[in-house]
Amino acid sequence: MKTLYLLRHGAAAQRRPGEEDRDRVLADGGKDEMVRLGAKLKDLSVAPALILCSGARRARETLEAIQEHLESEAPAEFLDDLYLAPPDLLLRYVVETPEGAESLLIIAHNPGLHVLALGLSGSTSDLDALARLARHFPSGAFAELTFEVEDWAAAARGRGALRRLLLPSDL
């Protein structure tokens, strides 16, 4: 079984004049939400084997806020092409995950993450979580999907089971 964790970066501060969007920092409230999410992830024993993180500053700060709470010391790769990545590119990273990694955490952006989570969620998903996911995937949202497959290449659209959805309002 493979486990995919999807995390949309925390709430970002408004862009300052002359600042590029990818350089926006987390807002104070976004930092607080990510600290609370980190504590919840610790309670849930979330332990990714690999972390792929957008190179955007707010995504990197999101990882920094939760990393100490994860139940593993997974290596993190910072990828500039995860910034505003479309769902097909995100899916490519999922299916190309090394076989030895049983779990993967992707920290990125909408709309790609939201569309990917919906597309991967199949009929064995938690129906309440799926209904909530269909409504929105706000900043700071975390989704956990499992796949009854031997390798990541078989993790295709509609084959995953959405097991958990955490929104900042849940924390």
C-alpha positions in Angstrom: 0.0 0.0 0.0 1.2 3.5 -0.8 0.2 6.7 1.0 0.1 10.1 -0.6 -0.1 13.3 1.5 -1.1 16.5 -0.2 -0.6 19.8 1.6 -1.4 23.2 0.3 0.9 25.9 1.6 -0.3 27.9 4.6 -2.1 31.2 4.2 0.2 33.7 2.6 0.7 37.4 3.3 -0.4 39.9 0.7 2.2 40.6 -2.0 4.2 43.8 -1.3 4.9 46.3 -4.1 7.5 44.9 -6.4 7.5 41.5 -4.9 7.1 38.4 -7.0 4.2 36.1 -6.1 6.6 33.1 -5.5 8.4 35.3 -2.9 5.4 35.8 -0.7 5.8 34.7 2.9 3.3 33.0 5.2 1.0 35.4 7.0 1.2 35.3 10.8 -2.1 33.4 10.9 -0.8 31.0 8.3 2.3 30.3 10.4 0.1 29.6 13.4 -2.1 27.3 11.4 0.9 25.3 10.2 2.2 24.9 13.7 -1.2 23.6 14.8 -1.3 21.3 11.7 2.2 20.0 12.6 1.0 19.1 16.1 -2.0 17.2 14.5 0.3 15.4 12.1 2.4 14.3 15.0 -0.7 12.9 16.7 -1.6 11.0 13.5 2.0 9.7 13.2 2.4 11.1 9.7 5.7 9.8 8.4 6.5 10.5 4.7 9.4 8.7 3.2 9.9 11.5 0.7 8.9 15.2 0.5 8.5 17.2 -2.7 8.0 20.9 -2.0 7.4 23.8 -4.3 10.3 26.3 -4.4 7.9 29.1 -3.5 8.8 30.8 -0.2 5.4 30.2 1.4 5.7 26.5 0.6 9.2 26.2 2.0 8.0 28.0 5.2 5.1 25.6 5.4 7.5 22.7 5.4 9.7 24.4 8.0 6.6 24.8 10.3 5.6 21.1 10.2 8.8 19.3 9.6 9.8 18.8 13.2 6.5 17.2 13.9 6.7 14.5 11.2 7.4 11.0 12.4 10.3 10.6 9.9 13.4 12.5 8.8 12.4 12.3 5.2 14.6 14.0 2.6 13.0 17.1 1.0 13.4 18.1 -2.6 12.6 21.7 -3.5 11.2 21.9 -7.1 10.6 25.1 -8.8 8.2 23.5 -11.3 5.8 22.6 -8.4 5.0 26.3 -8.2 1.4 26.5 -9.6 1.9 23.1 -11.2 -1.0 21.6 -13.1 -2.5 18.3 -11.8 -0.9 16.3 -14.7 2.6 17.4 -13.6 1.8 16.7 -10.0 0.5 13.2 -11.0 3.7 12.6 -13.0 5.7 13.2 -9.8 3.5 10.8 -7.9 3.8 7.9 -10.4 7.6 8.5 -10.7 8.2 8.2 -7.0 10.9 5.7 -6.3 9.6 2.2 -5.4 11.2 2.1 -2.0 9.2 5.1 -0.8 6.0 3.9 0.7 4.7 7.4 1.4 5.1 10.8 -0.3 4.2 14.3 0.9 3.8 17.0 -1.8 3.6 20.6 -0.6 2.4 22.8 -3.5 -0.5 25.1 -4.7 -4.0 25.3 -6.0 -5.7 24.7 -8.3 -3.4 21.8 -9.2 -3.5 20.1 -5.7 -7.2 20.4 -5.4 -7.8 18.9 -8.9 -5.3 16.1 -8.3 -6.9 15.2 -4.9 -10.3 15.0 -6.5 -9.1 13.1 -9.5 -7.2 10.5 -7.4 -10.1 9.9 -5.0 -12.1 6.8 -5.9 -15.2 5.0 -4.6 -13.5 3.7 -1.5 -12.9 7.2 -0.2 -14.4 8.5 3.1 -17.6 10.1 1.8 -17.6 12.9 4.3 -14.0 13.9 3.5 -14.7 13.6 -0.2 -17.8 15.9 0.0 -15.7 18.4 1.9 -12.9 18.2 -0.6 -15.3 18.7 -3.5 -16.3 22.1 -1.9 -12.7 23.5 -1.5 -9.1 22.9 -0.7 -8.1 26.1 1.1 -4.6 27.3 2.1 -3.3 24.9 4.8 -5.5 22.0 3.7 -4.0 18.5 4.1 -5.3 15.4 2.4 -4.3 11.8 2.9 -4.9 9.2 0.2 -4.0 5.5 0.1 -3.5 3.2 -2.9 -3.7 -0.5 -2.8 -0.9 -0.9 -5.3 2.6 -2.3 -5.3 4.3 0.6 -7.1 3.5 4.3 -7.6 3.2 3.9 -11.3 -0.2 2.1 -10.7 -1.5 5.1 -8.6 -3.8 6.4 -11.3 -6.8 8.6 -11.3 -9.7 7.3 -9.3 -7.7 4.5 -7.7 -7.0 6.2 -4.5 -9.0 6.3 -1.3 -9.3 9.7 0.4 -8.8 8.7 4.1 -8.5 12.1 5.7 -9.0 15.7 5.0 -7.9 18.4 7.5 -8.7 22.0 7.0 -7.4 24.9 9.1 -10.9 25.3 10.5 -10.6 21.7 11.9 -7.5 22.5 14.0 
